[in-house]
Amino acid sequence: MKAVTVDYGLRDHAMTAVKILAVATAYFVAAKLGLQLQLVRGQVTPLWPSTGIALAALLLLGLRTWPGITLGAFLVNVSIGPTMAAVLGISAGNTLAPICAYLLLERVGFRIELDRLRDALALVFLGAFGGMLVSATVGAGSLVLAGALRPGEFWPAWSVWWTGDAMGVLVVTPLLLASRTTRMPWNAHPLRWVEGAALLLGTFLVTLVATAGPINLLFLVFPFLIWSALRFQLLGTAACALIATTVAIVSAVHHSGSFSQHDLFLNMVVLQAFNGSAALTALLLSAIIVERDKAHQNIKDVCVGLNEVANRLARDKKLDLRLPPPRAGERSRDGSQ
């Protein structure tokens, strides 16, 4: 019996180690992609997808996978950090931020299905805007203390850092959670797939046009987000939000279109306002529609149950009417004389 217990223990530790390595690998690869959009000192980017992967890993795999976040963050920053102290500080901040977000979400009873309005609000305000304050503050502060940034550059770097981490949570975490909890409709009608492809392509093209000109037309994206929420719920809105925010971020990084007329800090304010509004709209609408569909299904189930009860009572009543009345001295159906 003891050998069996030890074997199960070793297997559990081995699975945890595999999960940690998988999280570290995913974090590292996503970070390398995010660094292609860097704006400050080669390592501060307005979209840091690794944070979204880290929070999704904690929500799906458990808190025991946090060393994978630390390992991935260290491997990414060790080659670009100014000093080892700064690398350790940044890695600690990148680890603490998703852990804090995870604990805040657990505190309010967050559900990974994102099928309630309160879950969408919690992910936006606690997971993204609140939890990522930690990584932005620790990361930008570490660069200032290491001499890589001047004290006056703290707030611009902090704004980009916070924007990138928050956007990683807002656009990557919902997509990963939806991919984990939503079953693909492989047997759906072909027109359904055509509609989905048209939605994704339309979101990309409209966002591209909206960010290409000198006039800010980003509001044109919202009808597509509404369309995705109405027809495809969380999976569709998460995909469309990721496309829209990525195109907007690329435009801001290259200072093209409506982002060419402002400085870095103001561009980050506009970008964060749009990305936050888009993600909030998408998540809230999808959660409301899922809640509505569940309420409709519950009402339908209750009606079916009541109909069955009514039919059963009607059959019993007809049976009672068909039975002859009890004769004198005989017991009736209810046992009375």
Secondary structure, DSSP 8 states (H G I E B T S, - for coil): -HHHHHHHHHHHHHHHHHHHHHHHHHHHHHHHHHGGG--BTTTB-S--HHHHHHHHHHHHH-GGGHHHHHHHHHHHHTTT-SSHHHHHHHHHHHHHHHHHHHHHHHHTT--TT--SHHHHHHIIIIIIIITHHHHHHHHHHHHHHTTSS-GGGHHHHHHHHHHHHHHHHHHTHHHHHHHHH----TTS-HHHHHHHHHHHHHHHHHHHHHHHSSS--GGGGHHHHHHHHHHHHHHHHHHHHHHHHHHHHHHHHTT-GGGGGS-HHHHHHHHHHHHHHHHHHHHHHHHHHHHHHHHHHHHHHHHHHHHHHHHHHHHHHHHHHHS----TT---TTS--
